Amino acid sequence: MVEAQRFLSDIARAAPVVPPAAPVPVTFNFDQGIPSAETFPIAELDHLHSDVLKRDGARALEYVSLDVDGPGDRIVYGNTGYSELILGSLHLRRELARWLGDRNARPDLGPDNLIITCGSVQAIALAINALVNPGDGVLVEAATFPYALRYAKMRGADIRPVAIDQDGLDPDALEARLREMADAGVVPKLLYIVATFQLPTCVSTSEPRRRRILELADKYDFLIIEDNIYGDLRYHGEPIPTLLSMDTAGRVLQSHGFSKTVAPALRIGWMTGPEDLISGMGSVRQDLGISLWMCRAMAQFVSSGGFDKQIERANDVYRRKLDVAVSAVREHCAPWVTFEVPEGGFYLWIKLSDQVDWQEVRRRSAQGGVAFRPGERFMIDTAADAGAGYLRLAYSHVDDDELRRGIAILGQALRDSAIK
Ligand SMILES: Cc1ncc(COP(=O)(O)O)c(C=O)c1O
């Protein structure tokens, strides 16, 4: 047998994907931040998809729409056809441009400001590929979405973590990093930020800080990817204006999608931003787009107001789950943990007291069938220590009763790991 590993390209070797396997079977899975099946609008998706087939017939099953450049069913790969292969369904881009325009006070947005992708994760990957050259500086929150890091690594970016606290990304720390990069001759190309209900901490960057970040983007001349995948999952408190809504200089790209509020299996996400940057992302795209059938169905969902109603329904479910998780942690895990109750998102970011042995907590929890994600797994290498002693507890998809029982086991593991 040949040794397959040695055939892998540098890119494939750059960052392995698969996390370590759980040492014992997992009964209480607080590890993955996935949506609750309770929120999936199954009947509505069923109707939408069959209605589109009945209404549009074969047109819904082509590579490109045949009914947007004019009447008739001839396959003509005109301008619209080609741009649909690259940017995705014009129907969905039109509807989303309107929806995003309303939500972000950006009536200027049109279909050419959007690219539809296979989940928002592809949007992030395309943006990084379109913008970053090897050696360019990519700034990220000190704890962040591992896939974004992975894509930046694959491009050979010079990745710099920026500290976050209860108010989100710290602009002073950002400026310090930018100066450090200037001294080292590194071009700051991009800040990737989950500004609302950040992963893994669930904190949101405050409005004044967002303003400062945009000022710094002007001063040091870089672009921003605002990952807004958790942006609509707000259960308490007032929304904070998005970076996209505050962007007057054309520096912000915002990634978003249907995964967290509708269903991840749709694999429909998008990036919104300045036309030239969106078309740059199209230039590095290597597939032929996302199912037009599904996109037509989702266009209908957005235009009928179904998407807005769905967001409200999903938020009702998550508000309840957040309450269950918070009460259970308070009941079973005090006094060994501290945490802030987030206003939205999928996670509790829990700091363990130094009166418990962290490794022992992990071992005992795993023995009890409880899985959660250790904080250091979200940190970029140089910041790994900052995550030690934190755990991310994803409560979003877990049944209420399992939440209570699993958190009770975690509480027992904490008690048994107390340093005597
Ligand atoms: C911060 C963040 N961004 C993006 C994604 C990707 O979501 P999708 O590709 O399903 O839109 C996730 C999924 O967990 C996430 O946590």
The ligand as an ORCA input file, in Angstrom:
! r2SCAN-3c Opt
* xyz 0 1
  C     -19.674     31.538     13.458
  C     -20.205     30.652     12.389
  N     -20.161     31.085     11.119
  C     -20.620     30.332     10.112
  C     -21.160     29.077     10.337
  C     -21.563     28.265      9.141
  O     -22.881     28.098      8.976
  P     -23.522     27.652      7.581
  O     -22.425     27.293      6.627
  O     -24.370     26.492      7.896
  O     -24.277     28.863      7.117
  C     -21.238     28.578     11.628
  C     -21.787     27.237     11.889
  O     -21.734     26.696     12.952
  C     -20.759     29.394     12.688
  O     -20.790     28.988     13.963
*
